[in-house]
Amino acid sequence: MKRFFSHLVLLLILFVVVSCQANEKENSVLFSDYQLEQLIREEINQPEGDIQLEALQKITSLNLSSSRIKSIDGLEYLDKVTNLNLENNRILDFSPLVKMDSLKEVSIGGNPYDESTIAKLEAKNIVVHSKVMVAVRGEPDGPGGFLWKVDNGNTTVYLQGTIHIATEAFFPLNQKIEEAYAEADIIVPEIDLNNINLIETQALYLELATYSDGSSIEDNITSSLYAKLKNTYSELNSSVDMFSMYQPWFHSTLIQQLMNEELGYIEGVDMYFLDRAEHDQKKIIALETVEEQLSLFADTTPKYQVQMLEESLVDIDDYGSQMEKLFSLYVNGDSEALLSYLIDEDGNPSAEEQAFMEALNDKRNYKMAEKIAGFLEEDSGDTYLVIVGSLHLLLEPHIRSILEEKGYTIERVL
């Protein structure tokens, strides 16, 4: 049985927010939000000094989207602005807009606003765009496939098969995939990698991946395998000594991650959509937790962990060629060829291999399908884009067949 182990890429994103207090000054306008003030200064080409009312009258249209703005106090003095874009900020109070006499059209999607805001603005005959307008990317014959669709009432769920590592040539994806993202209100990954508690995750690794008896990896594998592991780390500009207390499954996943970095591969389709969802402030609902995925490896036997480690210690050139083949099959959207490449149906898997694949694929698919069915049954009227590893949509029992067993009709989009 062929195996392709996906790895977890953990990111720590730090947002630095600087606030500024306003003071009233005669014939000048002060903005309580630092980000807003800086953007206004750029607009009127005035990097410093008091901002005069007269200077603001020259502005008739303003794009302040995705600028980390929390407060728009002071905008009411921009009397000549007719069109305003405030998408993807952190604005709670839009009351200053009511005082903008010339305002005709405003975009507020992607902010945590109250519904009463829209009514107040529309009462002033201001056209309000409350949903983020996302430009559709990609070409009709662009790369990628593995896209299905299921409807229930007013709710739509797209099922997109992903690959966790990619090259720049992947993106943008096929236009139908990009359209599914643009249409989606909610993005549903296996794990929301952009919102992981790093401290909790580090604690999980210590709990699930280290030896509890104080021994090291060298104590638990053969001398020849340890020598090969040590040499592989050296070739990848790292050292086994840094991770000596970790079990074989940890080393097998880390080695593959280091190989991906050495070959210059980038984060894959999952992170492509998750990063955009963060920017577009789309809602994200994860299907699984970090602990659930790490436990898949930690719960295997010591013998099978050693087998995983042995299989991961391949020549980097061989690994690179295998990945390039995988990339090609994914980009071309060839379902049968991809499944054949990843799974050897003619093989004779051991009981441990069968148990691992059942945990990795079958059991997870039933759990994920149950959550997806919950979205459909709730029928909120939202559109969901579910992004999961391609095997979850190709290898029986896959998510599609499980949903079909529940009575849903699955339509192939791409």
Phi, psi and omega in degrees: 000126177282149180225141173231109185268119175282148179245159180266127176256115184257127181241141174247114182252124180252126176254125178254115182250125179250128179249157182221133178273146182260149174231136181289133175223144182296131177064017177227159180243132178244135181254128183288339181261122183299315182299316180298316180301317181295323179291322177295319178299320177296320183296322181261006178056051179224092184292338181206173182090168180295139177270117184271148178305321183300321182294327182287340182289348180278347183270123180245341178215142187213129177250109182242025184291150174051049185239011179060032179280133178254326183230139177248022174303128182111336180296335182299343180274356178272077190292341186260357182286126178254332183231127186223130178248114180242020184301150170058049172239201182233038188274126177262321187251114180255013184301328178302335182293330181297333182271359180274099191299329185264355186294126181246331187211134181217141176250121184238007181302146179085014175243153180276056185277162175272145182300332180296339179302314183298316181299318181296320181288318180293332176295339177266013181063031176264128178284123184249124173258108186262354179247136182298129177270115183254124178290131180280132180255183171084169179241155180304330179252024181291173186288152172103158177207216172063044180239126178235167183219140175222135182243151169211112184061235180264009183253137179236136173238121171267139177246110183248119174284136184240175170224138193276348177230147185209181171238167181301332184294345180295327196245144359290161181278181178307144185302326180294325177291316179296324178293322178297320177296314182299324181285334188291138171271328187228131178258133186235094177269173171299308178224142175276089186293341180277352183227056179255138175282108187297321181295316178296322180292318176299321178295324178296317178299318179296323181285318189262340190244355181255159178284128183277347183263007178085000179279175182238172178300325180296329181284345191243004175227167182292158181296325180291320178292321178297319179298320179292321178297315180298317181294321180296316177301318180298317179296334181262020176059040177223187182218134178295334181299331180292338186232030187296333184274359184268151182283167184303322182297324178296315181296322181296319179287322180293319179301316179295322178296316179296323177296318178299319178294319180298324181276356176079018178287151182251171177299145192273206187297324180303307183289332175303313180281324180294319178297319180291323179296322176299313182295318183276359180055042171280149178290141180237129177235116181278145178275334185223173175248164177300318181299320180298319181286318179296325181295334177303321180275319184294333183276358178283162181285156176305322180297315181289328176298320178296321178298316178299319181295315179301319181289336181279341184272058178267163175299137185297329178293319177295318179298317180298318180292323177296318180293321179298322177295317179298316178302314183299316180295322180290312182300325180279352177067031183269095186297309184296317181293321179295314180297319179295323181291324185273331184236124178267098184291338182271358182286173180237079185294148176285169178300323180292319178297317179298318180295320180293315180295326177295319178290320184290324186246295191300304184296320179294321181298320178295319180292316181292320179297324179297318179291320180294320176299326177297321177298316183293318182291328178294327178048060182282348185090358180277163173249128182250141169245107178270124181240109182226159177309141188303325181300332180293346178248000185237326187264116181295143353283113182266171184300322181297312183293327179293320177293323178295323177298332179276359176103002181273148177261124182258127180251128177284124179263320184209000000 
